[in-house]
């Protein structure tokens, strides 16, 4: 076995805090409700495609920044509305 090579260069850090890209309040609420439904078993993956879709929900939820730039965002109201719509179609 050969010697292990050196670690590659660390990438540049992206913007953070107030410099991060703005995210819509509704996107954060949608991500939270999608993840909750997945975790609670509403859409249990039963095949490869469903598992990929579940992984995408998780990744998208993790990628959402909390830098919500809307001044009138009430995340609780947004989440309540989405849950109500999902549970009472």
Steps between C-alpha positions, in 0.01 A plus 500: 500500500628845413517801725183699544502829310452843658154642558363725226455876535209616714232683300405860568230559759168623368314806628346475845267698718365817348712443187336162425240479225145580611261207528124532471302442816275258310802292389612452859146405607462257207831335582406459865160347421641270230761371743244457779273298269793284396616441858148430625445244226240669283700419187697189595747405226421156357732489198817651360333807347310574823823470697672743264209742538521470881874567490436807285250633755757455775782662302283790385389558858860500623605741225238760586658805658322668785587841360137596439506858377123552496398738776149356534592129528311308768647152456253350749201625302657375175561152648152482653341583165703234317424232761131588488499479120678162508275350766170648384506492119 
